[in-house]
Amino acid sequence: MIELQPDKGIPRRLLFMMAAMAGLTVANLYYNQPLLELMRADIGMGEVEANMVTVITQAGYALGLCLIIPLGDLWSRRRIIVTCMVGAALMTAAIATATEAWVLWAASLVMGACSVVPQLFMPMAGQYSRPADKARNIGCVLSGLLCGILASRVVSGMVGQWLGWRTMFAVASVAMVASLAVILAMMPAMKPNFSGSWAQLMASVGRMVAGSGRIRVCSVRAALGFGSMLSVWSCMAFRLAAEPFCAGADAVGALGLCGVAGAMVAGGMGRLVGRFGVRRFSVAGAVVLMGAWAVAWGFDGTYAGLVVAIILIDIGLQCLQLSNQSACMIEVPDAANRANTIFMTTYFVGGAMGTMLSALGWNMAGWDGVCAVGALLAAASLVVTLCSRY
């Protein structure tokens, strides 16, 4: 088994494996989005209760980011990844067989926490790549992650419509078992970056938050962008089920194909971040998000309007995520997992907030309320950038 060394480079086969595994694992977080209406009808939940499945899944992911990802600097990353894969396989199986809302929520919480594997791969790409390749390789793993998000919505929408939502989660469980076999065969050894106790490790995360304004700003503005993006998907199933669309889960999944634009942007953006700077990318991302929500509101009731809005939302978000995430990890290269913990925990708290606020917006004002929430979160991200020097 090979052992990676900081700044010495990552074999291409390993980089591509991490990108593929990132996509398969992160997909667990998004299978439920096109299926919410089917899950609601089958289990007998209200719309708010069904929407809580997405909220709780994202909250679980944020919990895993906060408690599990820092351990990558302290313990064997290979062992952590294997444990998370096993947990994800078990929890997706539990979701597939759930008959009560509370079981669905509990399994979704744990599954979310176990789906943090991609955020162990990101610091690996940053720490072990050659200096000139760091942003590019982080972008490669991020592209795999984004393709997983894209494929999850498309596949779950189609499988849910034709075979039922439970079948989708049974398939996800099998996919996690297969991914576990690949990880066991290919994941190399890596030396820990931190010596000390878990309490000391977590205390160092707190000091990092307090001591780095750049990490705080980068994390918050990207989190607001993520909340803006998830606003569209958390209520898309409800919007398409209503007039004038009257469409099912397969239509929601098909709209996920629009996300390929975000994956393409992330794949080529890494080499441009250094040229234009994180601040410019952050401004551009927030402005694109605001424009996307204007399109979603102005052309409501048309598939063309939704398609254009989704494409712009994905592009705007990736301008924010890749630039700010790489900036956090490069800020403290010897503590990349902890820096990524701060970034991604904040990021998914923002996502959960966006999902919750969009559900309230939907209940209060329908699609207009959702558009208002998304636009306001994007505007808040822009204000954070303009009011900071980073």
Buried (B, 14 or more C-beta within 10 A) or exposed (E): EEEBEBEEEBEEEBBBBBBBBBBBBBBBBBBBBBBBBBBBEBBEBEBBBBBBBBBBBBBBBBBBBBBBBBBBBBBBBBEBBBBBBBBBBBBBBBBBEBEEBEBBBBBBBBBBBBBBBBBBBBBBBBBBBEEEBBBBBBBBBBBBBBBBBBBBBBBBBBBBBEEBBBBBBBBBBEBBBEBBEBBEEBBBEBEBBBEEEEEEBBEBBEEBBEEBEBBBBBBBBBBBBBBBBBBBBBBBBBBBBEEEBEBBBBBBBBBBBBBBBBBBBBBEBBEBBBEEBBBBBBBBBBBBBBBBBBBBBEBBEEBEBBBBBBBBBBBBBBBBBBBBBBBBBBBBBEBBBBBBBBBBBBBBBBBBBBBBBBBBBBBEEBBEBBBBBBBBBBBBBBEBBEEBEB
